[in-house]
């Protein structure tokens, strides 16, 4: 293991501590481990979700097994797969998304299969359900909306719930008999998304989100005429990243290059400057898109989910896909400017991946690798130290997630999962000294 002695101790100690799926679940859902006054009512645990469940811990042991195949981590991964299987048999599967359901389960069981040598039976069964639901719940209604030139709900195409996340399973595993056909269909739909719509007598990009399709009541109130989401987690940025990653991997459909150019150029125009650095808003109102006025700015942050790291990384991938050095330079300049701000201005509460230090660290590591930037390599080292500073052996899982409360303060909660828990932190640390890792592909930050 190329990590420091402290990191080795932290990673292995916590991995050993989290070996029992039932124990981990019991600790996470314990009444004493809850946000007492949550800003949003979101369940802290879902057996089948990467964002808070067995599926969110499984990737840690899959990667440990890949790195150290003789150390028995595959047996721990097997225990987590059995827990997933039991939950499916008892309660069924609520959705097929990457981060909350079946696509994520399939992806990580496939990664645990040691090149397809294991778990063939359960994968065949789950893949069959995935394909059936994909067609009826996503592909057909998505295409129907496109044919009618109607605004499309972002849950159809975004990373967390939609086809950007689900599609990476077909792109990276090629484990299904008809995976190429399904991938081609997704790419074609995304290419058609990059068209113009007529909204209230104005011509706007096809990823316009009507007010009724916004996720939160406060968003619907802030944007009564609709908006455009710029987040890598829930917005058009995830579509750009997916199209670009597919192109880099030689999966290309008619109109795909044009779609990458259109979305990429739109995002370039949305970049703003403040206090010596570049940034992107989380959301653009219809008024700002059409008239360049009346912006309702939501607070941005420097995270994977929203803000400069995710947007700049997606634009960098688009530059690679298009072989456009100027776009890569634009993205690198934007990303590098993050470090002109201090740590407090990043608005990253805690160490975890989605909206914490781990996500910024992982993207910085990838940007440094691809750009060969000495400056970014130095930032990786600093972020690594920052991330380890959050470690406390007295915490249940070594690191805690910081969750917002209605009073504006943060509650610290013990979580073990990939998105907002310790697994994401440990996998980020593991990846800094390894060239062989696959857990991060669903985040759409690497090719």
Long-range contacts (C-beta under 8 A, 24 or more apart in sequence): 1-67, 1-433, 2-433, 2-434, 3-429, 3-430, 3-432, 3-433, 6-388, 7-388, 7-429, 10-388, 10-391, 10-398, 10-426, 10-429, 11-426, 11-429, 11-430, 13-393, 13-398, 14-397, 14-398, 14-422, 14-426, 15-60, 15-61, 15-64, 15-73, 15-76, 15-426, 17-397, 17-398, 18-57, 18-60, 18-397, 18-416, 18-422, 18-423, 19-76, 19-79, 20-79, 21-54, 21-57, 21-79, 21-80, 21-82, 21-83, 22-83, 24-57, 24-416, 25-54, 25-83, 27-396, 27-397, 27-414, 27-416, 28-52, 28-414, 28-415, 28-416, 33-396, 33-413, 33-414, 34-413, 35-403, 35-405, 35-411, 35-413, 36-405, 36-411, 37-405, 37-406, 37-407, 37-411, 38-403, 38-404, 38-405, 38-406, 38-411, 39-403, 39-404, 39-405, 39-406, 40-216, 40-404, 44-413, 44-415, 46-100, 47-83, 47-84, 47-87, 47-91, 48-84, 48-87, 48-88, 48-93, 48-94, 48-100, 48-101, 48-102, 48-104, 48-105, 49-99, 49-100, 49-101, 49-104, 49-417, 50-98, 50-99, 50-100, 50-104, 50-108, 50-417, 50-418, 50-419, 50-442, 51-99, 51-100, 51-160, 51-354, 51-417, 51-418, 51-419, 51-420, 52-415, 52-417, 52-419, 52-420, 52-421, 53-417, 54-80, 54-83, 54-84, 54-87, 55-84, 55-104, 55-105, 55-108, 56-416, 56-417, 56-418, 56-419, 56-421, 56-423, 56-424, 57-416, 57-417, 57-418, 57-421, 57-423, 58-84, 58-108, 58-109, 58-112, 59-108, 59-111, 59-418, 59-423, 59-427, 59-439, 60-418, 60-423, 60-426, 60-427, 60-439, 61-112, 62-108, 62-111, 62-112, 62-439, 63-427, 63-430, 63-437, 63-438, 63-439, 64-430, 65-112, 65-114, 66-111, 66-436, 66-437, 66-438, 67-430, 67-434, 67-436, 69-114, 74-112, 74-114, 77-112, 78-112, 81-109, 81-112, 81-119, 81-122, 84-109, 85-122, 93-129, 95-161, 96-129, 96-130, 96-133, 96-134, 96-137, 96-138, 96-166, 97-160, 97-161, 97-162, 97-165, 97-166, 98-159, 98-160, 98-165, 98-166, 98-168, 98-169, 98-442, 99-159, 99-160, 99-161, 99-165, 99-419, 99-442, 100-160, 100-161, 102-126, 102-129, 102-130, 102-133, 103-130, 103-165, 103-166, 103-169, 104-165, 104-442, 106-130, 106-169, 106-173, 106-175, 107-168, 107-169, 107-172, 107-173, 107-441, 107-442, 108-439, 110-169, 110-173, 110-175, 111-438, 111-439, 116-175, 123-175, 127-175, 127-176, 130-169, 131-176, 131-178, 131-182, 134-166, 134-182, 138-162, 138-163, 138-166, 139-185, 139-186, 139-189, 142-189, 143-189, 146-189, 146-192, 146-193, 149-197, 149-198, 150-197, 151-197, 151-199, 151-208, 151-209, 151-210, 151-213, 151-226, 152-193, 152-206, 152-207, 152-213, 153-209, 153-213, 154-207, 154-209, 154-213, 154-215, 154-229, 154-234, 154-235, 157-189, 157-190, 157-193, 157-207, 157-236, 157-238, 157-239, 158-229, 158-233, 158-234, 158-235, 158-238, 158-239, 159-232, 159-233, 159-234, 159-238, 159-241, 159-242, 159-442, 159-443, 159-444, 160-233, 160-234, 162-238, 163-189, 163-190, 163-242, 164-190, 164-238, 164-239, 164-241, 164-242, 164-444, 165-238, 165-442, 165-444, 167-242, 167-246, 168-242, 168-245, 168-441, 168-442, 168-444, 169-442, 171-242, 171-245, 171-246, 171-249, 171-251, 172-438, 172-441, 183-246, 183-251, 184-251, 184-253, 187-243, 187-246, 187-251, 187-252, 187-253, 187-256, 188-253, 188-254, 188-255, 190-239, 190-242, 190-243, 190-256, 190-259, 191-243, 191-253, 191-254, 191-255, 191-256, 191-258, 191-259, 192-255, 193-239, 193-259, 194-255, 194-258, 194-259, 194-262, 194-263, 199-226, 199-286, 200-225, 200-286, 202-286, 202-290, 204-286, 204-289, 204-290, 205-236, 205-262, 205-263, 205-266, 205-289, 207-235, 207-236, 207-239, 207-263, 208-286, 208-289, 219-283, 222-285, 222-296, 222-298, 223-283, 223-285, 223-286, 223-296, 225-285, 225-286, 225-287, 226-285, 226-286, 227-283, 227-284, 227-285, 227-286, 228-283, 228-284, 228-285, 228-286, 228-289, 229-282, 229-283, 230-267, 230-270, 230-280, 230-281, 230-282, 230-283, 230-284, 230-306, 230-311, 231-282, 231-305, 231-306, 231-310, 232-304, 232-305, 232-306, 232-310, 232-311, 232-313, 232-314, 232-443, 232-444, 232-445, 233-304, 233-305, 233-306, 233-310, 233-354, 234-305, 236-263, 236-266, 236-267, 237-267, 237-310, 237-311, 237-314, 238-314, 238-444, 239-263, 240-264, 240-267, 240-314, 240-315, 240-317, 240-318, 241-313, 241-314, 241-317, 241-318, 241-444, 241-445, 242-444, 243-318, 243-321, 244-314, 244-317, 244-318, 244-320, 244-321, 244-447, 245-317, 245-321, 245-444, 245-446, 245-447, 247-321, 247-322, 248-317, 248-320, 248-321, 248-447, 249-447, 257-321, 257-322, 260-318, 260-321, 260-322, 261-322, 263-318, 264-315, 264-318, 264-319, 264-322, 264-327, 267-311, 267-314, 267-315, 268-315, 268-327, 268-330, 271-334, 275-340, 275-341, 276-337, 276-340, 277-337, 277-338, 277-340, 277-341, 278-308, 278-333, 278-334, 278-337, 279-307, 279-308, 279-337, 280-307, 280-308, 280-311, 282-306, 282-307, 299-347, 300-347, 301-346, 301-347, 301-348, 301-355, 302-338, 302-341, 302-345, 302-346, 302-347, 302-348, 302-360, 303-346, 303-347, 303-348, 303-354, 303-355, 303-356, 303-359, 303-360, 304-353, 304-354, 304-355, 304-359, 304-360, 304-362, 304-363, 304-443, 304-445, 305-354, 305-355, 305-359, 306-355, 308-334, 308-335, 308-337, 308-338, 309-335, 309-338, 309-359, 309-360, 309-363, 309-364, 310-363, 310-445, 312-367, 313-363, 313-366, 313-367, 313-445, 314-444, 316-367, 316-370, 316-371, 317-445, 317-447, 320-370, 320-447, 328-371, 332-367, 332-371, 332-373, 335-363, 335-364, 335-367, 335-376, 336-373, 336-375, 336-376, 339-375, 339-379, 343-386, 349-402, 349-404, 349-410, 350-390, 350-399, 350-400, 350-401, 350-402, 350-410, 350-412, 351-387, 351-390, 351-391, 351-399, 351-400, 351-425, 352-399, 352-401, 352-402, 352-415, 352-419, 352-420, 352-421, 352-424, 352-425, 353-418, 353-419, 353-420, 353-424, 353-425, 353-428, 353-443, 354-419, 354-420, 354-424, 355-420, 356-401, 356-402, 356-420, 357-383, 357-386, 357-387, 357-390, 358-387, 358-424, 358-425, 358-428, 359-424, 359-443, 361-386, 361-387, 361-428, 361-432, 362-428, 362-431, 362-440, 362-443, 362-445, 363-445, 365-431, 365-432, 366-445, 366-446, 380-432, 384-429, 384-432, 387-425, 387-428, 387-429, 388-429, 390-425, 397-421, 397-422, 398-422, 398-425, 399-425
